Amino acid sequence: MSTVLSALLDPARPVFLFGSTPPKDGTTVEKAKEACAKFAARSAVLATDGFIVYDIQDEGSRTTTERPFPFRKTMDPSLYASLFPTISGKECVVYKCVVEDSSEAFDQWLDRAIYEHGHRAFNLVGAASS
C-alpha cells in the first residue's frame, strides 16, 4: 500500500489530496469521528491518495474588511487528521500555521502530532501577512 508520504516523495507522480477543516473547538472526539466518517464517505468515490486537514487561523491582520461572521477556533488539525486513517484507510497531510505562543509550544504540538497522533507528513506555514 502506498502512503501519503511515499507519494509525496515520488517526483514522478502527481499526488491527489482532498481537503477538510476540523470541527469547531470544543467538539467531542465522538462528534468529530462522526463528521470524519461523513466526510470520508462522501469522498470515497474520488481518486485520492489521502487528505489534507487545514489549520484555520484568524487572519484579521490581512484585511480591514469586517468578517461576515465571527471567527471560530477549530479543533487541533493533528487530532482531527488522526481520525482519518482508521475511518477511511487513507493518511493525511497536516497543514499547520507554526505561529504559537513560543517555540516550546510548537515543539510540544509537533511531538504530539508525531508521537501521539502518528503523522509523518506536514505542510507548515508562517503567520498571515498583508
KOLFILO-551108 format. One line per 2 residues: number of its first residue (from 0); their letters; for each residue x, y, z of N, C-alpha, C, O. Coordinates in pm, 1 decimal. Atoms other than C-alpha are relative to their C-alpha. Layout:
# residues N
NUM = A = X Y Z X Y Z X Y Z X Y Z ~ ... $
# end
This chain:
# residues 130
0 = MS = 83.7 -118.1 0.0 0.0 0.0 0.0 88.4 124.8 0.0 183.1 134.6 78.0 ~ -72.5 -126.2 7.6 129.6 344.5 -94.3 -48.6 92.9 111.3 -168.6 101.7 137.7 $
2 = TV = 36.5 -95.2 -103.5 136.5 600.5 184.3 4.2 140.9 -58.2 62.9 163.1 -164.1 ~ -4.6 -138.8 44.0 83.9 973.5 150.4 145.0 46.5 -6.1 184.6 113.1 -101.7 $
4 = LS = -139.0 -43.5 -2.9 446.4 1029.5 247.1 77.3 -55.1 -119.6 151.3 19.5 -183.7 ~ -72.2 55.8 114.8 580.5 790.0 -18.8 -47.8 64.3 -130.4 31.9 85.9 -221.6 $
6 = AL = 51.5 -67.4 119.3 353.0 951.9 -277.3 60.8 139.7 -12.4 99.8 181.0 -121.6 ~ -56.9 -134.7 2.7 478.8 1298.6 -181.5 148.3 -0.6 -35.3 198.6 94.5 -95.1 $
8 = LD = -143.3 10.0 27.3 839.3 1182.3 -207.4 32.2 -48.7 -141.0 148.7 -49.2 -180.7 ~ -20.3 51.6 135.4 791.2 1041.4 -559.4 -23.4 111.9 -102.0 -138.1 146.4 -130.5 $
10 = PA = 17.4 -111.4 93.9 858.3 1321.8 -810.5 -59.2 -42.7 -134.3 -93.0 42.1 -216.9 ~ 50.0 48.8 128.6 736.5 1100.5 -1095.4 -151.8 -9.1 -6.0 -207.7 -42.8 -110.4 $
12 = RP = 145.6 13.4 2.0 372.5 1107.2 -993.8 -67.8 117.1 68.1 -13.3 175.7 161.7 ~ 76.7 -102.6 -71.0 109.6 1360.8 -901.7 -60.6 -58.1 127.2 -78.6 -179.3 138.7 $
14 = VF = 62.6 42.4 -125.3 -44.8 1347.2 -554.3 -134.5 71.5 10.5 -142.3 193.4 -5.0 ~ 134.2 -54.5 -9.0 -417.5 1397.6 -508.7 -50.0 -8.4 143.5 -68.0 -117.0 198.6 $
16 = LF = 48.6 -9.3 -137.3 -538.3 1515.9 -168.4 -133.6 73.1 0.0 -155.5 164.4 -79.6 ~ 129.9 -65.5 -14.9 -889.2 1614.3 -65.0 1.4 69.0 135.0 31.7 6.4 236.6 $
18 = GS = -14.8 -81.2 -120.2 -905.8 1893.8 192.3 -121.2 3.8 90.2 -235.6 -2.2 45.2 ~ 103.2 -11.2 -101.2 -1101.9 1918.9 512.7 47.3 96.5 108.3 167.1 118.5 126.4 $
20 = TP = -33.5 -81.5 -116.7 -1116.2 2152.7 807.7 -56.2 -69.4 123.6 -159.9 -135.4 116.1 ~ 49.5 62.4 -122.6 -1155.3 2035.1 1165.4 -130.8 65.2 45.5 -160.3 179.0 9.0 $
22 = PK = 118.3 -61.8 -60.1 -1481.2 2089.7 1350.1 42.4 106.0 101.7 159.5 116.0 138.2 ~ -32.4 -109.0 -93.2 -1504.0 2382.9 1589.7 58.6 -53.2 131.0 30.7 -165.4 173.3 $
24 = DG = -62.5 33.0 -127.4 -1302.1 2380.3 1909.5 -108.5 -33.3 102.4 -211.7 33.6 107.7 ~ 97.4 41.7 -100.1 -1485.0 2204.1 2191.8 -85.8 -116.6 -45.7 -159.4 -174.6 34.0 $
26 = TT = 72.3 116.6 51.3 -1634.0 1935.7 1965.6 58.2 -125.6 64.8 180.1 -139.0 75.4 ~ -49.1 124.0 -60.7 -1611.8 1595.5 2133.9 65.2 -86.7 -107.5 36.3 -72.6 -226.3 $
28 = VE = -65.0 91.0 94.2 -1394.0 1328.6 1975.3 -104.9 -87.1 -69.3 -92.2 -115.6 -188.3 ~ 106.4 81.3 60.5 -1708.0 1117.9 1918.3 -69.8 74.6 -113.7 -92.4 18.0 -220.7 $
30 = KA = 63.5 -81.9 104.4 -1875.3 1401.9 1723.3 97.3 23.3 -115.6 56.5 24.2 -231.8 ~ -100.8 -17.5 104.8 -1550.5 1461.1 1534.0 12.2 -126.9 -84.5 28.2 -118.8 -206.3 $
32 = KE = -3.2 126.7 74.7 -1542.3 1091.2 1438.2 -118.7 -10.4 -94.7 -104.9 -57.5 -207.6 ~ 118.9 1.8 85.4 -1897.1 1123.3 1304.6 19.6 91.5 -121.0 -12.1 53.5 -233.7 $
34 = AC = -25.0 -93.1 110.0 -1800.5 1427.6 1097.0 103.1 -57.0 -97.3 87.0 -46.3 -218.8 ~ -104.5 61.2 82.2 -1488.8 1249.7 970.8 -57.9 -113.1 -84.8 -27.0 -124.0 -203.5 $
36 = AK = 60.8 112.4 72.1 -1690.4 941.0 874.2 -88.9 49.6 -113.5 -87.2 -7.6 -222.5 ~ 85.6 -56.4 105.1 -1942.6 1152.7 679.6 84.9 55.6 -113.5 55.2 33.3 -230.9 $
38 = FA = -88.2 -58.2 101.4 -1663.8 1338.9 500.3 68.4 -110.6 -80.7 74.7 -103.2 -203.5 ~ -68.2 110.2 68.2 -1476.6 1016.9 419.3 -96.1 -75.7 -90.7 -58.2 -115.6 -200.8 $
40 = AR = 99.3 70.6 81.9 -1794.5 850.5 290.7 -31.2 78.6 -126.7 -40.8 21.4 -235.3 ~ 30.2 -84.4 116.8 -1871.7 1145.2 61.5 115.2 3.2 -98.9 93.7 16.5 -219.4 $
42 = SA = -117.0 -9.6 87.0 -1518.7 1146.0 -74.7 51.3 -136.5 -47.4 151.0 -143.1 -119.2 ~ -47.8 134.8 34.3 -1485.1 768.7 -117.9 3.7 -24.1 -150.6 82.1 -106.6 -197.7 $
44 = VL = 3.8 19.9 145.3 -1567.9 794.8 -489.4 111.6 76.1 -71.7 130.6 57.9 -191.9 ~ -106.9 -78.0 60.4 -1276.2 1032.8 -550.4 130.1 -79.6 -1.8 160.1 -154.3 91.4 $
46 = AT = -129.1 68.8 13.2 -942.0 901.2 -670.9 107.0 82.6 70.6 183.4 154.7 6.4 ~ -96.6 -76.8 -77.9 -733.7 1049.6 -390.3 103.4 -91.0 65.0 79.9 -209.4 88.9 $
48 = DG = -104.8 71.2 -73.7 -410.8 947.3 -224.3 -21.1 13.0 149.8 29.6 -67.5 227.9 ~ 22.1 -25.6 -142.0 -528.4 1086.9 106.6 -69.7 133.1 17.6 -138.1 182.4 -72.2 $
50 = FI = 67.6 -123.6 -35.5 -646.9 1400.3 277.0 101.5 102.5 49.6 213.7 68.0 86.7 ~ -75.6 -105.1 -66.0 -510.8 1733.5 392.5 -97.0 68.4 94.4 -205.9 109.4 54.2 $
52 = VY = 84.6 -63.6 -100.7 -652.6 1877.6 712.9 64.2 133.7 34.8 179.0 140.0 78.8 ~ -48.9 -136.1 -14.4 -616.1 2253.6 741.5 -14.4 55.1 141.1 -113.0 29.8 210.3 $
54 = DI = 2.0 -77.1 -123.2 -532.8 2460.9 1045.9 -57.4 136.1 -36.1 1.7 208.5 -116.2 ~ 65.3 -126.6 31.3 -768.4 2759.2 1035.4 38.6 103.7 104.4 24.8 80.7 224.5 $
56 = QD = -43.0 -107.8 -88.6 -638.7 3084.2 1181.7 -81.5 125.8 -26.3 -127.8 148.1 -138.1 ~ 61.9 -130.3 18.0 -799.6 3421.7 1239.7 104.4 90.5 -64.1 209.6 116.5 -5.6 $
58 = EG = -95.6 -81.2 74.4 -628.6 3640.1 983.3 -47.7 144.1 -10.6 -44.7 203.8 -118.2 ~ 51.9 -135.5 -3.0 -771.8 3974.3 1087.1 100.0 105.0 -45.6 60.5 211.9 -92.1 $
60 = SR = -101.9 -97.4 38.9 -441.8 4147.9 1015.1 17.1 10.5 -151.5 84.2 101.6 -200.0 ~ -17.8 0.5 145.6 -466.8 4065.9 643.7 -88.2 100.9 -71.3 -58.9 140.2 -184.2 $
62 = TT = 93.1 -90.3 65.8 -755.9 4299.4 571.4 -71.0 87.4 102.7 -82.7 51.1 219.7 ~ 77.7 -86.7 -88.6 -950.7 4586.8 718.0 -149.9 -25.7 -16.7 -231.8 31.5 55.1 $
64 = TE = 139.7 33.6 23.3 -1275.2 4440.9 582.5 -51.9 -85.5 115.5 11.6 -183.0 155.7 ~ 58.7 74.6 -110.4 -1500.1 4318.2 859.9 -45.2 -138.1 -48.0 -99.0 -152.5 -157.8 $
66 = RP = 42.4 136.4 33.4 -1565.1 3943.4 862.2 -153.1 -6.1 -4.4 -219.6 61.3 74.3 ~ 145.6 12.5 5.3 -1920.1 3844.5 761.3 -56.0 -81.8 116.3 -176.3 -79.9 142.3 $
68 = FP = 38.4 79.5 -116.4 -1927.1 3612.1 1063.0 120.5 -7.5 91.4 233.3 6.2 44.0 ~ -114.6 2.1 -92.3 -1711.5 3581.4 1375.2 88.5 -123.3 -22.5 40.5 -231.0 -57.8 $
70 = FR = -93.8 111.7 10.4 -1400.3 3365.6 1363.6 -24.9 -98.5 113.8 -46.3 -58.6 228.3 ~ 12.6 104.7 -102.4 -1435.0 3035.7 1547.7 121.6 -90.9 -7.0 153.7 -146.8 -111.9 $
72 = KT = -116.0 88.9 -9.4 -1131.9 2842.6 1661.3 -45.2 -142.8 -26.7 -157.2 -181.2 7.1 ~ 33.2 139.3 31.0 -1121.7 2482.2 1542.4 83.1 -96.7 83.7 181.6 -59.0 147.2 $
74 = MD = -71.9 109.4 -65.5 -1009.4 2151.7 1689.3 141.7 -6.6 -58.9 163.8 32.0 -173.6 ~ -137.1 19.5 46.3 -637.9 2077.6 1661.7 -2.3 -83.7 -128.7 -57.8 -193.6 -128.7 $
76 = PS = 4.3 75.0 125.1 -585.2 1968.8 1297.9 69.4 -135.7 8.7 32.0 -229.5 -61.7 ~ -69.1 127.9 -17.0 -346.3 1695.0 1409.6 -91.8 -105.1 63.0 -92.0 -221.1 21.8 $
78 = LY = 94.6 92.1 -63.4 -609.7 1538.8 1635.1 -106.3 -44.3 -100.7 -132.7 -163.7 -114.9 ~ 103.1 34.2 97.0 -879.7 1556.4 1367.6 56.4 -88.3 -112.0 -7.4 -185.4 -152.6 $
80 = AS = -62.0 78.7 106.9 -642.6 1422.9 1099.5 30.9 -142.5 45.0 35.1 -233.7 -37.5 ~ -31.5 134.4 -50.7 -558.7 1126.1 1324.3 -119.4 -94.3 -9.7 -102.9 -215.7 2.1 $
82 = LF = 119.5 84.2 10.8 -916.5 1001.2 1282.6 -14.7 -61.5 -139.7 -77.5 -166.3 -154.6 ~ 20.8 42.9 138.3 -895.1 960.6 903.6 54.3 -138.7 -34.9 -17.2 -215.1 -99.8 $
84 = PT = -50.1 132.1 41.3 -668.6 652.8 866.6 -89.5 -116.2 44.1 -113.1 -208.6 -33.7 ~ 85.8 107.0 -49.6 -892.7 433.4 1081.6 -134.4 -1.3 -71.9 -186.6 -107.3 -106.3 $
86 = IS = 133.2 -10.2 60.5 -1215.3 560.7 926.9 3.3 -20.3 -151.2 -84.3 -86.4 -206.8 ~ -1.9 2.2 147.1 -1109.0 594.8 561.7 103.8 -93.7 -60.0 93.9 -131.1 -176.9 $
88 = GK = -109.2 79.7 54.3 -796.3 383.2 527.3 105.4 84.9 -70.2 199.2 31.4 -129.2 ~ -94.8 -89.6 66.1 -611.2 690.8 397.4 61.9 95.0 101.5 -2.3 137.5 197.7 $
90 = EC = -73.3 -89.7 -88.7 -348.3 907.7 563.0 -26.7 145.9 -33.8 -89.7 178.1 -134.6 ~ 17.5 -144.5 16.9 -342.8 1285.1 599.2 133.1 73.5 1.0 230.9 31.1 62.6 $
92 = VV = -100.3 -103.2 -18.1 -110.1 1573.0 547.9 -63.8 99.1 97.2 -180.5 135.1 81.7 ~ 50.7 -97.5 -96.8 -149.1 1813.1 840.7 56.3 136.6 -37.6 177.6 157.6 -37.3 $
94 = YK = -35.7 -136.8 34.9 -146.8 2178.3 736.1 -4.5 79.6 130.0 -108.1 84.8 196.3 ~ -8.6 -64.9 -131.1 -31.5 2384.3 1033.5 67.9 135.4 -10.4 175.7 148.0 -68.7 $
96 = CV = -61.6 -130.7 -16.2 34.4 2750.4 1095.8 93.5 -10.7 120.1 50.2 -45.9 229.8 ~ -99.8 23.7 -105.1 353.8 2745.9 1300.8 11.0 112.6 101.7 99.0 110.6 187.8 $
98 = VE = -4.1 -109.9 -95.4 280.5 3066.0 1488.2 -66.6 -45.8 129.9 -188.0 -65.8 135.1 ~ 46.7 42.4 -131.3 247.1 2961.9 1851.8 42.7 105.1 101.6 109.5 202.4 66.5 $
100 = DS = -40.2 -93.4 -105.0 292.0 3141.1 2182.5 151.1 -1.5 21.9 209.8 99.4 61.1 ~ -144.8 13.5 -18.6 650.6 3011.0 2197.4 50.0 -116.3 -84.7 -28.8 -197.4 -133.4 $
102 = SE = -55.7 112.8 74.7 887.6 2774.8 2021.1 -22.7 -130.4 75.7 -36.3 -236.4 14.6 ~ 27.2 119.8 -79.8 833.8 2532.2 2309.7 -141.5 -51.4 -25.3 -163.2 -172.4 -31.5 $
104 = AF = 138.4 40.5 27.9 457.6 2531.3 2241.9 -8.6 -69.4 -135.4 -80.0 -168.7 -149.5 ~ -0.4 66.1 130.3 522.0 2447.5 1875.7 66.6 -136.6 10.3 16.2 -233.8 -45.8 $
106 = DQ = -68.7 128.7 -17.2 768.9 2173.1 1973.4 -92.2 -102.4 66.3 -94.5 -219.0 26.8 ~ 94.3 90.4 -66.9 506.8 2023.8 2206.8 -109.3 -45.0 -96.8 -146.1 -162.5 -99.0 $
108 = WL = 102.5 35.1 98.3 243.3 2036.8 1931.8 55.8 -102.7 -98.5 -9.5 -202.5 -129.1 ~ -61.2 89.9 98.0 481.1 1869.7 1686.1 24.6 -138.9 59.5 1.2 -239.9 -6.9 $
110 = DR = -20.1 129.4 -67.3 572.6 1596.4 1936.4 -131.9 -77.0 10.0 -135.9 -197.1 -16.8 ~ 132.3 66.6 -7.4 200.3 1522.0 1992.5 -43.3 -49.1 -137.8 -92.5 -161.0 -152.5 $
112 = AI = 41.1 35.5 135.6 135.1 1522.7 1618.3 72.2 -125.1 -49.5 12.2 -210.6 -114.5 ~ -79.1 114.3 47.4 413.8 1273.5 1552.1 -19.6 -122.4 89.1 -53.4 -230.0 39.8 $
114 = YE = -5.5 115.6 -88.3 420.5 1050.9 1859.9 -136.0 -46.1 52.7 -154.9 -165.6 75.7 ~ 132.7 41.0 -46.5 57.3 1055.1 1978.7 -96.3 -25.4 -115.5 -175.5 -119.6 -111.8 $
116 = HG = 95.9 10.3 109.4 -127.4 1105.1 1650.2 54.7 -71.6 -122.7 -21.0 -101.4 -215.1 ~ -58.7 83.3 104.7 115.6 922.1 1420.1 20.6 65.6 -135.2 28.9 -4.8 -235.9 $
118 = HR = -16.4 -67.7 129.0 161.1 1186.2 1149.7 145.2 3.9 -44.4 238.0 11.6 36.2 ~ -133.7 -6.3 58.6 456.0 1190.8 912.9 9.2 101.6 -112.5 117.8 125.7 -165.3 $
120 = AF = 0.7 -96.4 110.4 351.8 1449.0 652.4 -66.6 129.6 45.8 -180.0 130.5 93.7 ~ 47.2 -131.6 -46.2 312.6 1819.5 728.1 20.4 104.7 -108.3 113.1 95.5 -188.7 $
122 = NL = -19.0 -121.1 79.3 265.7 2143.4 539.5 -1.5 113.6 101.3 -107.0 153.2 150.7 ~ -14.9 -102.0 -103.7 397.7 2410.6 774.4 6.8 138.0 -65.9 83.3 159.2 -160.0 $
124 = VG = 5.0 -135.1 54.9 318.8 2776.5 703.9 20.0 101.7 111.2 -4.0 72.7 228.5 ~ -22.1 -105.9 -96.2 404.9 3103.4 873.3 -125.7 79.4 27.1 -236.3 39.7 -9.8 $
126 = AA = 111.3 -87.1 -37.2 187.4 3382.7 1002.7 -61.0 65.2 -123.3 4.2 80.3 -226.6 ~ 67.0 -73.6 107.0 -65.6 3559.1 785.7 71.3 133.5 -19.6 119.3 193.9 76.3 $
128 = SS = -61.9 -128.2 28.0 73.9 3865.5 614.6 -93.3 83.9 -85.5 -189.4 32.8 -143.1 ~ 87.1 -87.4 79.8 -78.1 4163.4 441.8 43.4 0.5 -144.5 -17.9 68.2 -227.1 $
# end
